[in-house]
Amino acid sequence: MSTSWRSWPSDRFQPNALADNSSTCMALVAFLRGVNVGGHRTFRPSVLARELTDYDVVNVGAAGTFVIWKPGPRSRFRAHLLRKLPFETEIALCDGRDLLRLEADHPFGPEPCPPDVVRFVSILSKAGRVPASIPITLPPEGQWLVRVIASKDRFVFGEYRRHMKTIGYLGQIDKLFGAPVTTRNWNTILAIARILKDKGNKDR
């Protein structure tokens, strides 16, 4: 796979490429960390979304990903969401327009992904640090299982191989960037972007 590995240039993001729509710009996206995995921190995201109807919440899959159309003050929504959960976990909140920028910029390029490789985005729950050298491969020697290819602000981009040891190496991204991260595959990010754009088109 011939991909141009690089850190993310700051001028790659073009705000003018986004739809100027108030509902899309105001939307938040919430990513819960480590839920419904291996029988731990289990809950029903669709039920939680219904319990948050005042915020107009859309559930995206089973991993604890939500689009919030009427979030109000971010700190208040975060506190309400935490109270609704039956366990403690990290929550990463992002502006909807930031996810649209990711989708519009095609961070993984035009080439298809090999069948044994999954592209992912890790979202830092707070501002972290950028490692001195990117790309980063884990393990550093032999066949890589996780490869970090770029980062921009609170977003880390990479690929992993389908292997039983992969989850352990994904867990090292926290230490590399100095902040807890929540990881989703690229297809989930694309699904979020479609929801945001569909809503934006309907509100025009």
ABEGO torsion letter per residue (X at the ends): XBBBBBBBBAAABBAAABBBBAAAAABBBBBBBGBGBGGBGBBBAAAAAAAAAAAGBBBBEAAGBBBBABAEBAAAAAAAAAAABABBBBBBBBBAAAAAAAAAAGAAEABBBBAABBBBBBBBABBBBBBABOBBBOBABEBBABBBABBBEABBBBBBBBBAAAAAAAAAAAAAAGBBBBBBBAAAAAAAAAAAAAAAAAAX
